[in-house]
Amino acid sequence: MTLKHQDLFNASSPSGFLLLEFSTVRELQILHFIGFLVFYLATVTGNLLIVCAVASDQHLYTPMYFFVMNLAIQDVGQVSVVFPKAMANSLMNRRHISYSGCVAQVLLLVFFAACDFSLITVMAYDRYVAICSPLQYEKLMNKQACIQMVTAVWITGFVYGVLHTTGTFAAPLCSNVIDQFFCEIPALLRLACSDLYLLEIGFIILSTFIGFGCFIFIVVTYVHIFSAVMKIPSVQGKKKAFSTCLPHLIVFSIFIITGYFAYIKPPSNSASGLEFAFTMVYMMVPPLMNPIIYSLRNKEIKLALSKRLSFKLK
């Protein structure tokens, strides 16, 4: 067996991968651990509070809050796939992740990201029906329809996860050193030793077309929404409509922009500092901001949480 083939065998074997190390200085490693821990606890706590509030208050049993609850569950899943492992590596001064762990990270990350994007699209449709066709809202957004939409979101996300995981690991790898702090698809494709990585490129292109279709749908939807809102004679009515739509549009914009720079841009031989920064924003900002701009500033959510906490204290 030649040295080249030996390296190929070692890199593709189940021995695992070495992730990007933030720093070799022990004090900075501890600082990274603390920073990730604070972010993780804040994100998980905020999103779980939303889940608890919606699940425990019958006044929030509406399509909008049902979708918000599912979005919160997805955000908890997304950050839990990456950051506990990153925190453990920083705390224990190591870089290793097993082969199966890396495969699981790719599968679950794509799964939750695809669910996030699909659910944002569904939420845009929900807001469109509520504002542009309010008389048809209960008929179109009934309980069965909402459950079917969310089920389709989760199934679509899983299919996407399986496709991209298969495409990413189809090609043999020339190295086990990943230029990222988690198993990210672009970083793994840089390690490919054969043209089989083009299979994943094909899946990414297909996903891009589908994502672009969803993007056009959301943009057109919000054009109709804002046109309808401007026709509302009441200033209070306009304010209420904008307060439910603008946060959704902000989250969508952050998700699209950072996701583009993290995944859809042309691949390079090595990760740049700007690319790494966009990946950090993509991984950290939407899950942290969702509970803030969607719900924690929402009077109904606050009321439900206060009732829940008051009941617990009694």
N, C-alpha and C positions, 0 to 999 in steps of 0.2 A: 504493500500500500504506500503510495507516494505521500510526501509531506502535505501537498495540497489537499489530497483526498482525506488524509488523517485530520487536518484542520476542519475540513468540511464535515466530517463525521462527528468530531467533538462539538462543533458549534450547533449541529442539528440534533444532538443527542439530548435525552431528558435530564442532563446534568444541571441545566438552568442558564440564567443570564446574569450579567452584571449591569446594574442600572447606573445612571448618572449620579455622581456624588456632588452634593452642593458645596461641600468644603471638607478639607482634611484637618482643619482646626477644630479641636474638640469643643471649645466654647461656642463656636459658630454652629456646630452640629446640634448642640443643646438648644441654641437660640432658634434654629429652624424647627426643631421638635416642638418648642413652646408655641411658635407662630402657627404651625399647622394644627396643633391641638386647640388653640383658641378659635381658629377659623372653623375647624371641624365641629366643635361643641356648639358654637353659635349657629352654624348652618343646620345641624341636626336638631337642635332644640327648637329653632324657629319653625322648621318644617313640621316637626312632630306636634308642636302646639297647634298648628293649622289642622292637622289630621284629627287631633283630639277634639278641637272645637267643632269641626264640621260633623264628626261622627256622633258627638254627644248632644247636639242642639238640633231639635226638629225644625226650627225656623231656618236652618241653613240647608235643609234637604231640597236644594234647587239645583238645576243643571250647572249653573256657573260655579257654585261651591263644590259640587261633585267633581268637576273637572280640576278645580284648584287643589282639592285634596289629592287627586291622582298625581298632579304635577308635583306636589310636596313629597309624595312617596317616591317618585322617580328621582327627585333631587337628593333625597337621603340615600337612595341606592347608588347614585352616581358618585357622590363624594366618599361613600363607604368602600367603593371598589378600589380607590386609589390611595386615599390619605392615611388610613391606618397602617398600611404597609410602608408608606413613605416615613411616617412617624417612627415606626419600629426600627427601620433602617438607620435613621438619624440618631435615635436614642442608643442603639446597640453598636453604632459605628460599623455598619456593614452595607453592602450594595446588592446582595444576592436576591434573586427571585427564581423560584423553580420554573421549569418548563411548563408544567400544568398550571401553575399560578399565573404565568404570563398569558397563556391561552385563555384562561378564565377572565383575566383583566380585559383583554381585547373583546371577548364575547360580550361581557356585561357592560363595558363602556359603550360599545356600539348599540347594544340593546337599549340602554337608558337614554342615550343621545337621540336615537331614532324615535323612541317613545315621546321624548320631550318635544321634538319638532312636530311630530304628528299631532300631539295633544294641543300644541299652540295653534295648529291649523284648525282643529276641531273647535277650539275656544273662539277663534275668529268667526267661524260660522255661527256659533251660539250668540255672540254679540250682534252679528248681522241680523239674525232672525228676531232677536229681542228688540232691536231698535228700528229696523226697517219693515218688519212684518209682525208687530206685537200681537195682532189678533190671531195669528197662526202659531204663536209661540208654544202654547200648551199642546197643540196637536203635533207639531214637528219635533219638539224637544221633550217628549214624554219620557217616562222612566225607562221603558223598554228600549227606546231609540238611544238614550244616553248610555245605557249598559252595552248595547251593541257597538256603539262608537268607541267606547273605552276598550272593549274586548278586541276590536279590530286594531286599535292602537298598540296594545300589548303584543298581539300576535304578529303584527307587521314589524315591530321592534325586534322580536325574537328571530324572525326570518332574516332580517337585515344583519343581526348579530352573527348568525350561523354563516351566512354568505361571506361576510367580510372576514370572519375568523378563518374560514376555509381558504379564501383567496390569499390571506396574509401568510399563512403557514404552509401553503402548498409548495412554495419554492424552498430548496435547501439554503441554509444560511452560512455565510463565510466567517462569521464572527458571532460571539455571544455577548459583545459589549454594546449596550443600547445607549444611544446619545440622548437620553431623556430619563426623567426620574420615575417614569412608569412605562408600561408596555404600550406605546402609542404606535399606530399603524405606520405613519410616515417614517418613524425611526426604525421600525422593523424592516420596511421595504428597502432601506439603504443597505441592509445586510444581505440581501438576496444574491445568490450566486448564479442563478439561471433566469431564463426569460419567463419562467412560470409566474414571476411576480406581476407580469402583465395581466394575469387573471384578476388580481385584486385591483389593478388600475382600471380594468373594464368594469368591475363592480362599482368603483368610485365614480366613474363617468356615468354609469346608469343611475346611481344615487343622486348625482348632481342634476341630471335631467329631471328626476322625480322631485327633488328638492326645489328646483327652479319653478316647476309647475305649482308646487305648494306656495312658493314665494309670490308668484303672479296672482294666485287665488287670494292670498291674504291682502296684497296691495289693492286689488280690485274691490275686495270686500270692504276695506277701510275707506276707500274713495266713496262708496255708497253710504257707509256709516256716517262719515263726516258731512256728506251732503244732506243726509236726513237730519243730523243733529243741528245743522245750521238753520233748518226750517222750523225747529222747535221754538215757539214764541216765548216760553218761560225761560228766564235766565237760570233759575234753579234747575230746571229740567236739562238745560244744556250742560250745566256744571256736573250734574249727576252722570250724564251720559259720557262726558269726557273723562270723568274720574274712574270709570270702569274700563274705558277703551285705551287711554294713553298709557297706563302701566303695562298693559298687554303689548302695545306697540314698542315700548322701550325694551322690554325683555326680549321680544322677537328680534329687534335691531342688534342688541348685544350678542345674542345667540348666533345670528347670521354672520355678522362681521368677524367676530373672533373665530367662529367655526370655519369660515372661509380661509383665513390665514393659517389656521392650524392644520387643515386637512386637504383643501381643494387646490391650493396654490401648486405650481409646478415643483416637483421634488428636487432637492439639492443633495450634494454629497455629504454635507454636514449641517447640523442645526445651527442657525445664527442666534445671536442674543435676542433679536426682535422676534424671531419665530418662537423662541422659548417664552418670551414675555406674553405673546398672544396665547400660547398654550395655557399659561398660568391664569390669564384672564378668563379664557374659555372654561377652564375647569373650576374656577373659584367664584367668579362674579355672578353668573346666572343663578346657581343654587343658593347663594347667600342673599341675593337681591329679591328673588321671587317672594319669599315670605314677607319682606319689607314692603315692596311696592304693590303686591297683590292683596295682602290680607292684614298684616299687622297694623296698617294705617286705615283699615276698614272698620267702621263702627260696629257692624254686625259681628265680625270676628272678635273684636275687643269685648263686646257685651257677652258673647258666649263664653269667652275665657274667664271673664270676671265672675260670671255665674258659676262656672265650674270650680274656680278656685275658692269661692265663697262656700260652696257646698262641701269641698274637701276640708276647709277649716272648721266647719261645724261638726 
